[in-house]
Amino acid sequence: MGYLIDFTLLVMVYIYIYFRIWKNDSKNTLIIKTLMFVYIVMVFFVTIMPFTIPLNGTNKLFLETANFMPFKDLMLKYHGATKEIFLNILMMMPFGFLYPIIMKKGLLKTVIATLTFSLFIECYQLISVWWNAASTRIFDVTDLITNSTGGLFGYISFSLVTLISKNHNS
């Protein structure tokens, strides 16, 4: 039920953005922006949904759930740590690819935007632990690093596609 409410809310957000901001965009621009919106919803689905509501009070030990040591899971040889690093990089590559198309920004601003998006997700996960959410995730600094790396790889992919496209059209 929680996912249905969340997806309904996100569809309403899309409709609002479309009619208030995007309705005069070209068809190609609208397609790219819609792809980015759908991509962000999919990232939310695997990282922070269902959205939590603070009903149970607060967890005063919430900071103890956070990981502030980069690559701690990998160093401690936790099962799945390498896979998680790979998946985090892969998850953010579309952001690094689509962001410079939509915003017309370069490498540094794309990586900073990826870091900011990732930081929002990680902080929301930390706050959801503080709220005693039923389904909690943890704040992990490794995720910030690997997500930003994914944004970098996405930007590099965007640059390569742009370069190949320019050379092909010449």
C-alpha positions as a Markdown table, in Angstrom:
| # | Residue | x | y | z |
|---|---|---|---|---|
| 1 | Met | 0.0 | 0.0 | 0.0 |
| 2 | Gly | 2.9 | 2.4 | 0.8 |
| 3 | Tyr | 4.4 | 2.0 | -2.6 |
| 4 | Leu | 1.1 | 2.8 | -4.3 |
| 5 | Ile | 0.7 | 6.0 | -2.3 |
| 6 | Asp | 4.3 | 6.9 | -3.1 |
| 7 | Phe | 4.0 | 6.3 | -6.8 |
| 8 | Thr | 0.7 | 8.2 | -6.9 |
| 9 | Leu | 2.4 | 11.1 | -5.2 |
| 10 | Leu | 5.3 | 11.0 | -7.7 |
| 11 | Val | 2.9 | 10.9 | -10.6 |
| 12 | Met | 1.2 | 14.0 | -9.2 |
| 13 | Val | 4.6 | 15.7 | -8.9 |
| 14 | Tyr | 5.4 | 14.8 | -12.5 |
| 15 | Ile | 2.1 | 16.2 | -13.7 |
| 16 | Tyr | 2.7 | 19.4 | -11.7 |
| 17 | Ile | 6.2 | 19.8 | -13.2 |
| 18 | Tyr | 5.0 | 19.1 | -16.7 |
| 19 | Phe | 2.2 | 21.7 | -16.6 |
| 20 | Arg | 4.1 | 24.3 | -14.6 |
| 21 | Ile | 7.6 | 24.0 | -16.2 |
| 22 | Trp | 7.9 | 21.6 | -19.1 |
| 23 | Lys | 4.8 | 22.0 | -21.2 |
| 24 | Asn | 6.4 | 24.4 | -23.7 |
| 25 | Asp | 9.6 | 22.3 | -24.1 |
| 26 | Ser | 10.3 | 20.6 | -27.4 |
| 27 | Lys | 9.4 | 16.9 | -27.8 |
| 28 | Asn | 13.0 | 15.7 | -27.5 |
| 29 | Thr | 13.7 | 17.8 | -24.4 |
| 30 | Leu | 10.5 | 16.6 | -22.8 |
| 31 | Ile | 11.5 | 13.0 | -23.5 |
| 32 | Ile | 14.9 | 13.5 | -21.9 |
| 33 | Lys | 13.5 | 15.2 | -18.9 |
| 34 | Thr | 10.8 | 12.5 | -18.5 |
| 35 | Leu | 13.6 | 9.8 | -18.7 |
| 36 | Met | 15.4 | 11.6 | -15.9 |
| 37 | Phe | 12.3 | 11.9 | -13.8 |
| 38 | Val | 11.5 | 8.1 | -14.3 |
| 39 | Tyr | 15.2 | 7.3 | -13.5 |
| 40 | Ile | 15.0 | 9.3 | -10.3 |
| 41 | Val | 11.8 | 7.6 | -9.3 |
| 42 | Met | 13.5 | 4.2 | -9.9 |
| 43 | Val | 16.5 | 5.3 | -7.7 |
| 44 | Phe | 14.1 | 6.4 | -5.0 |
| 45 | Phe | 12.4 | 3.0 | -5.3 |
| 46 | Val | 15.6 | 1.1 | -4.5 |
| 47 | Thr | 17.0 | 3.5 | -2.0 |
| 48 | Ile | 14.3 | 5.3 | 0.1 |
| 49 | Met | 10.8 | 4.1 | -0.7 |
| 50 | Pro | 8.4 | 3.6 | 0.8 |
| 51 | Phe | 8.7 | 7.1 | 2.1 |
| 52 | Thr | 8.7 | 7.1 | 5.9 |
| 53 | Ile | 6.5 | 9.2 | 8.2 |
| 54 | Pro | 7.7 | 9.8 | 11.8 |
| 55 | Leu | 5.0 | 8.1 | 13.8 |
| 56 | Asn | 7.0 | 6.0 | 16.3 |
| 57 | Gly | 9.1 | 8.6 | 18.0 |
| 58 | Thr | 12.8 | 9.0 | 17.6 |
| 59 | Asn | 15.8 | 6.7 | 17.8 |
| 60 | Lys | 18.4 | 8.5 | 19.8 |
| 61 | Leu | 21.1 | 6.0 | 18.7 |
| 62 | Phe | 20.5 | 6.6 | 15.0 |
| 63 | Leu | 24.1 | 7.9 | 14.4 |
| 64 | Glu | 25.4 | 4.5 | 15.5 |
| 65 | Thr | 23.8 | 2.9 | 12.4 |
| 66 | Ala | 25.7 | 5.2 | 10.1 |
| 67 | Asn | 29.0 | 4.2 | 8.4 |
| 68 | Phe | 31.4 | 7.1 | 8.2 |
| 69 | Met | 34.5 | 5.0 | 7.3 |
| 70 | Pro | 35.0 | 4.8 | 3.5 |
| 71 | Phe | 35.0 | 1.2 | 2.1 |
| 72 | Lys | 34.6 | -0.3 | 5.6 |
| 73 | Asp | 32.5 | -3.2 | 4.3 |
| 74 | Leu | 35.1 | -4.0 | 1.7 |
| 75 | Met | 38.0 | -3.8 | 4.2 |
| 76 | Leu | 36.1 | -6.1 | 6.6 |
| 77 | Lys | 35.4 | -8.5 | 3.7 |
| 78 | Tyr | 31.6 | -8.4 | 4.2 |
| 79 | His | 29.7 | -10.6 | 1.8 |
| 80 | Gly | 28.4 | -8.6 | -1.1 |
| 81 | Ala | 30.5 | -5.5 | -0.5 |
| 82 | Thr | 32.1 | -5.6 | -4.0 |
| 83 | Lys | 28.7 | -6.1 | -5.6 |
| 84 | Glu | 27.2 | -3.2 | -3.7 |
| 85 | Ile | 30.1 | -0.9 | -4.9 |
| 86 | Phe | 29.6 | -2.0 | -8.5 |
| 87 | Leu | 25.8 | -1.5 | -8.3 |
| 88 | Asn | 26.1 | 2.0 | -6.7 |
| 89 | Ile | 28.4 | 3.1 | -9.5 |
| 90 | Leu | 26.0 | 1.6 | -12.1 |
| 91 | Met | 23.0 | 3.1 | -10.5 |
| 92 | Met | 24.3 | 6.7 | -10.8 |
| 93 | Met | 25.7 | 6.4 | -14.3 |
| 94 | Pro | 22.4 | 7.5 | -15.9 |
| 95 | Phe | 22.4 | 10.6 | -13.7 |
| 96 | Gly | 25.8 | 11.5 | -14.9 |
| 97 | Phe | 24.8 | 10.9 | -18.5 |
| 98 | Leu | 21.4 | 12.7 | -18.5 |
| 99 | Tyr | 22.3 | 15.7 | -16.2 |
| 100 | Pro | 24.7 | 17.4 | -18.7 |
| 101 | Ile | 22.1 | 16.9 | -21.5 |
| 102 | Ile | 19.3 | 18.6 | -19.5 |
| 103 | Met | 21.3 | 21.2 | -17.6 |
| 104 | Lys | 24.1 | 21.9 | -20.2 |
| 105 | Lys | 26.8 | 21.5 | -17.5 |
| 106 | Gly | 30.3 | 20.3 | -17.5 |
| 107 | Leu | 32.2 | 17.5 | -15.6 |
| 108 | Leu | 32.7 | 19.2 | -12.3 |
| 109 | Lys | 29.1 | 20.5 | -11.9 |
| 110 | Thr | 27.7 | 17.1 | -13.0 |
| 111 | Val | 29.8 | 15.2 | -10.4 |
| 112 | Ile | 28.8 | 17.8 | -7.7 |
| 113 | Ala | 25.1 | 17.4 | -8.7 |
| 114 | Thr | 25.5 | 13.6 | -8.5 |
| 115 | Leu | 27.1 | 14.0 | -5.0 |
| 116 | Thr | 24.3 | 16.3 | -4.0 |
| 117 | Phe | 21.6 | 13.8 | -5.2 |
| 118 | Ser | 23.4 | 11.0 | -3.4 |
| 119 | Leu | 23.8 | 13.1 | -0.2 |
| 120 | Phe | 20.0 | 13.7 | -0.2 |
| 121 | Ile | 19.4 | 10.0 | -0.4 |
| 122 | Glu | 21.9 | 9.1 | 2.3 |
| 123 | Cys | 20.6 | 11.9 | 4.6 |
| 124 | Tyr | 17.0 | 10.7 | 4.1 |
| 125 | Gln | 18.1 | 7.2 | 5.0 |
| 126 | Leu | 19.7 | 8.5 | 8.2 |
| 127 | Ile | 16.6 | 10.6 | 9.1 |
| 128 | Ser | 14.4 | 7.5 | 8.5 |
| 129 | Val | 16.5 | 5.6 | 11.1 |
| 130 | Trp | 16.1 | 8.5 | 13.4 |
| 131 | Trp | 12.3 | 8.4 | 12.8 |
| 132 | Asn | 12.3 | 4.6 | 13.6 |
| 133 | Ala | 11.0 | 3.7 | 10.2 |
| 134 | Ala | 9.9 | 0.1 | 9.8 |
| 135 | Ser | 12.1 | -0.3 | 6.7 |
| 136 | Thr | 15.3 | 1.5 | 7.3 |
| 137 | Arg | 18.5 | 1.8 | 5.3 |
| 138 | Ile | 21.8 | 3.2 | 6.6 |
| 139 | Phe | 23.8 | 6.3 | 5.9 |
| 140 | Asp | 27.1 | 5.1 | 4.2 |
| 141 | Val | 29.9 | 7.3 | 3.2 |
| 142 | Thr | 31.0 | 4.6 | 0.7 |
| 143 | Asp | 27.8 | 5.1 | -1.1 |
| 144 | Leu | 28.6 | 8.8 | -1.5 |
| 145 | Ile | 31.9 | 8.0 | -3.1 |
| 146 | Thr | 30.7 | 5.2 | -5.3 |
| 147 | Asn | 27.6 | 7.1 | -6.4 |
| 148 | Ser | 29.7 | 10.1 | -7.3 |
| 149 | Thr | 32.1 | 7.8 | -9.2 |
| 150 | Gly | 29.0 | 6.5 | -11.1 |
| 151 | Gly | 28.1 | 10.1 | -12.0 |
| 152 | Leu | 31.7 | 10.6 | -13.3 |
| 153 | Phe | 31.5 | 7.5 | -15.4 |
| 154 | Gly | 28.1 | 8.6 | -16.7 |
| 155 | Tyr | 29.5 | 12.0 | -17.7 |
| 156 | Ile | 32.5 | 10.2 | -19.4 |
| 157 | Ser | 30.0 | 8.1 | -21.3 |
| 158 | Phe | 28.0 | 11.2 | -22.3 |
| 159 | Ser | 31.2 | 12.8 | -23.5 |
| 160 | Leu | 32.2 | 9.8 | -25.6 |
| 161 | Val | 28.7 | 9.5 | -27.2 |
| 162 | Thr | 28.9 | 13.3 | -27.9 |
| 163 | Leu | 32.3 | 13.0 | -29.5 |
| 164 | Ile | 31.4 | 9.9 | -31.6 |
| 165 | Ser | 28.2 | 11.7 | -32.7 |
| 166 | Lys | 30.1 | 14.8 | -33.7 |
| 167 | Asn | 32.7 | 12.7 | -35.6 |
| 168 | His | 30.0 | 10.7 | -37.3 |
| 169 | Asn | 28.1 | 13.8 | -38.4 |
| 170 | Ser | 31.2 | 15.5 | -39.8 |
